[in-house]
Amino acid sequence: QVQLVESGGGLVQAGGSLRLSCAASERTSSIYAMGWFRQAPGKEREFVAAIHWSGGTTFYADSVKGRFTISRDNAKRTVYLQMDSLKPEDTAVYYCAAKRSMGAVVFIVNYDYWGQGIQVTVSS
């Protein structure tokens, strides 16, 4: 069982930056990919970004492409989400997730482990 712990959220003004971190509790050899999702009040959880753990291939939602960057540090068992040029519509609870098997990284159902979520608030 892999436990994921997010950190780095908070309140920032529009145009600002935040970096989220997600640390895995155990060896990541069984992890195929890790992703970030977000859920705004009254909305469904949506895909934000993902990264293949071994090869480092990255994927982004169109809404964050060019503003957010996902990366990972294998030695620290940690994945990061650098968020720049933040907008009020980026306000949401952000969740880290890990999947063990191949398959599309954009679908929530394909992920096996989830963090508890962390609040990101962007003020206008």
JORAHU-V699909 format. One record per residue. N is the residue number from 1. RES is the residue in three letters. SS is DSSP state (A for helix, B for strand, O for the rest). NEAR is the number of other C-alpha atoms within 12 Angstrom. Layout:
n=N res=RES ss=SS near=NEAR
n=N res=RES ss=SS near=NEAR
This chain:
n=1 res=GLN ss=O near=16
n=2 res=VAL ss=O near=26
n=3 res=GLN ss=O near=23
n=4 res=LEU ss=B near=33
n=5 res=VAL ss=B near=29
n=6 res=GLU ss=B near=33
n=7 res=SER ss=B near=27
n=8 res=GLY ss=O near=27
n=9 res=GLY ss=O near=29
n=10 res=GLY ss=B near=25
n=11 res=LEU ss=B near=25
n=12 res=VAL ss=B near=25
n=13 res=GLN ss=B near=21
n=14 res=ALA ss=O near=21
n=15 res=GLY ss=O near=19
n=16 res=GLY ss=O near=24
n=17 res=SER ss=O near=27
n=18 res=LEU ss=B near=32
n=19 res=ARG ss=B near=29
n=20 res=LEU ss=B near=35
n=21 res=SER ss=B near=35
n=22 res=CYS ss=B near=40
n=23 res=ALA ss=B near=33
n=24 res=ALA ss=B near=34
n=25 res=SER ss=O near=21
n=26 res=GLU ss=O near=19
n=27 res=ARG ss=O near=18
n=28 res=THR ss=O near=30
n=29 res=SER ss=O near=20
n=30 res=SER ss=O near=22
n=31 res=ILE ss=O near=33
n=32 res=TYR ss=O near=28
n=33 res=ALA ss=B near=41
n=34 res=MET ss=B near=57
n=35 res=GLY ss=B near=52
n=36 res=TRP ss=B near=51
n=37 res=PHE ss=B near=42
n=38 res=ARG ss=B near=37
n=39 res=GLN ss=B near=26
n=40 res=ALA ss=O near=24
n=41 res=PRO ss=O near=17
n=42 res=GLY ss=O near=9
n=43 res=LYS ss=O near=12
n=44 res=GLU ss=O near=13
n=45 res=ARG ss=O near=22
n=46 res=GLU ss=B near=30
n=47 res=PHE ss=B near=32
n=48 res=VAL ss=B near=38
n=49 res=ALA ss=B near=42
n=50 res=ALA ss=B near=41
n=51 res=ILE ss=B near=36
n=52 res=HIS ss=B near=32
n=53 res=TRP ss=O near=34
n=54 res=SER ss=O near=21
n=55 res=GLY ss=O near=16
n=56 res=GLY ss=O near=20
n=57 res=THR ss=O near=20
n=58 res=THR ss=B near=28
n=59 res=PHE ss=B near=29
n=60 res=TYR ss=B near=26
n=61 res=ALA ss=O near=24
n=62 res=ASP ss=O near=14
n=63 res=SER ss=O near=20
n=64 res=VAL ss=O near=28
n=65 res=LYS ss=O near=21
n=66 res=GLY ss=O near=17
n=67 res=ARG ss=O near=25
n=68 res=PHE ss=B near=31
n=69 res=THR ss=B near=32
n=70 res=ILE ss=B near=38
n=71 res=SER ss=B near=34
n=72 res=ARG ss=B near=31
n=73 res=ASP ss=B near=23
n=74 res=ASN ss=O near=25
n=75 res=ALA ss=O near=15
n=76 res=LYS ss=O near=17
n=77 res=ARG ss=O near=29
n=78 res=THR ss=B near=34
n=79 res=VAL ss=B near=41
n=80 res=TYR ss=B near=38
n=81 res=LEU ss=B near=41
n=82 res=GLN ss=B near=28
n=83 res=MET ss=B near=37
n=84 res=ASP ss=O near=24
n=85 res=SER ss=O near=25
n=86 res=LEU ss=O near=30
n=87 res=LYS ss=O near=26
n=88 res=PRO ss=A near=19
n=89 res=GLU ss=A near=23
n=90 res=ASP ss=A near=38
n=91 res=THR ss=O near=28
n=92 res=ALA ss=B near=31
n=93 res=VAL ss=B near=34
n=94 res=TYR ss=B near=41
n=95 res=TYR ss=B near=42
n=96 res=CYS ss=B near=46
n=97 res=ALA ss=B near=44
n=98 res=ALA ss=B near=46
n=99 res=LYS ss=B near=34
n=100 res=ARG ss=O near=26
n=101 res=SER ss=O near=20
n=102 res=MET ss=O near=20
n=103 res=GLY ss=O near=16
n=104 res=ALA ss=O near=22
n=105 res=VAL ss=O near=34
n=106 res=VAL ss=O near=30
n=107 res=PHE ss=O near=24
n=108 res=ILE ss=A near=29
n=109 res=VAL ss=A near=20
n=110 res=ASN ss=A near=22
n=111 res=TYR ss=O near=30
n=112 res=ASP ss=O near=26
n=113 res=TYR ss=B near=32
n=114 res=TRP ss=B near=31
n=115 res=GLY ss=O near=29
n=116 res=GLN ss=O near=21
n=117 res=GLY ss=O near=29
n=118 res=ILE ss=B near=30
n=119 res=GLN ss=B near=27
n=120 res=VAL ss=B near=37
n=121 res=THR ss=B near=30
n=122 res=VAL ss=B near=27
n=123 res=SER ss=B near=19
n=124 res=SER ss=O near=16
